[in-house]
Amino acid sequence: MSLLSPIPNYEPFARMQNELKSTDEEIVEGIIPLLEHLVLQHFPKGARILDLGCGSGKLLQQLYLRGYHTTGMDASKELLRYAQINSPESEFILSDIRKFELPPTFDAVLSHIVLLFILNAEELTSVFRNVYTALRDNGLFVFTIPLTDWFHEIAPPIFDHVNVNDECAMIEIFNYKPEERIWEIKVTGFELIENIWKRFDTIWLRRDFFLSEVEAALEKVGFTDINHYRLKDFGSDDDAMACFVCLKQ
Ligand SMILES: C[S@@+](CC[C@H](N)C(=O)[O-])C[C@H]1O[C@@H](n2cnc3c(N)ncnc32)[C@H](O)[C@@H]1O
């Protein structure tokens, strides 16, 4: 019997995620400059990069185009199917990031908007331990995660996201339970399939952590030189999202 908490079900939303989220423009103008500043400048072209929770693989493709050797990992088969189309030269691994075991071959491991789906500190520590094992000495781990510390400073966290094009729509309604620090996200998607609109519904759970919890979990598995930045200071409109960078010595 598995005691792991549930993984968000992305399968019915893979096309919507591919068409509506993480556009090439957002990646090239927002994420790549940040990664160049924090990580990529430390590694030569050809360095090996693993993207944990790579989704539809668009970031991997931009990294591949810049000369890196790219591998993506995700738990969603459907998203990996899109990722293989979007980044045909990358390698892919279908796995839960809480459970993988890889030899120390990566120069950098990245994870963007994924660790918020890890629902407790033990499982977060397992992810960090797996990443630590997969990194070479002097490898860097860079990830984003929302910090509870910063939610205290901002408006009541009930909001929604709506993304739409001619053939897909995706609505996410966020509801925060402060006592558990759990967000319930009601997700509804619509997809035009052979001229008929189909509707899909699910609930995803996400979590935020205090800065001290994230730092303690990273230190526990051996990471050093732990730094964090507020994404808002790099032009993001997400007030509470932090970007961590840490080192395997
Ligand atoms: C919000 S999407 C982000 C995708 C991509 N990183 C991006 O920035 O566009 C979250 C991704 O994390 C993946 N994911 C969530 N929990 C996971 C887990 N435990 N193991 C593997 N993948 C997971 C989902 O399948 C999904 O592709």
PDBQT file of the ligand as one rigid body, heavy atoms in Angstrom, charges set to zero:
ROOT
HETATM    1  C1  LIG A 301       1.950  23.329 -13.472  1.00  0.00    +0.000 C 
HETATM    2  S1  LIG A 301       2.639  22.020 -14.418  1.00  0.00    +0.000 S 
HETATM    3  C2  LIG A 301       4.230  22.714 -14.766  1.00  0.00    +0.000 C 
HETATM    4  C3  LIG A 301       4.863  22.123 -15.987  1.00  0.00    +0.000 C 
HETATM    5  C4  LIG A 301       6.175  22.778 -16.404  1.00  0.00    +0.000 C 
HETATM    6  N1  LIG A 301       7.198  22.616 -15.386  1.00  0.00    +0.000 N 
HETATM    7  C5  LIG A 301       5.961  24.231 -16.749  1.00  0.00    +0.000 C 
HETATM    8  O1  LIG A 301       6.599  25.087 -16.111  1.00  0.00    +0.000 OA
HETATM    9  O2  LIG A 301       5.171  24.504 -17.639  1.00  0.00    +0.000 OA
HETATM   10  C6  LIG A 301       2.981  20.800 -13.179  1.00  0.00    +0.000 C 
HETATM   11  C7  LIG A 301       3.608  19.529 -13.734  1.00  0.00    +0.000 C 
HETATM   12  O3  LIG A 301       4.092  18.759 -12.634  1.00  0.00    +0.000 OA
HETATM   13  C8  LIG A 301       3.798  17.401 -12.875  1.00  0.00    +0.000 C 
HETATM   14  N2  LIG A 301       3.781  16.730 -11.569  1.00  0.00    +0.000 N 
HETATM   15  C9  LIG A 301       3.090  17.069 -10.463  1.00  0.00    +0.000 A 
HETATM   16  N3  LIG A 301       3.356  16.233  -9.458  1.00  0.00    +0.000 NA
HETATM   17  C10 LIG A 301       4.250  15.335  -9.929  1.00  0.00    +0.000 A 
HETATM   18  C11 LIG A 301       4.929  14.209  -9.360  1.00  0.00    +0.000 A 
HETATM   19  N4  LIG A 301       4.752  13.847  -8.079  1.00  0.00    +0.000 N 
HETATM   20  N5  LIG A 301       5.789  13.515 -10.141  1.00  0.00    +0.000 NA
HETATM   21  C12 LIG A 301       5.998  13.868 -11.435  1.00  0.00    +0.000 A 
HETATM   22  N6  LIG A 301       5.389  14.925 -12.034  1.00  0.00    +0.000 NA
HETATM   23  C13 LIG A 301       4.529  15.643 -11.280  1.00  0.00    +0.000 A 
HETATM   24  C14 LIG A 301       2.454  17.431 -13.585  1.00  0.00    +0.000 C 
HETATM   25  O4  LIG A 301       2.188  16.222 -14.272  1.00  0.00    +0.000 OA
HETATM   26  C15 LIG A 301       2.655  18.651 -14.489  1.00  0.00    +0.000 C 
HETATM   27  O5  LIG A 301       3.238  18.303 -15.710  1.00  0.00    +0.000 OA
ENDROOT
TORSDOF 0
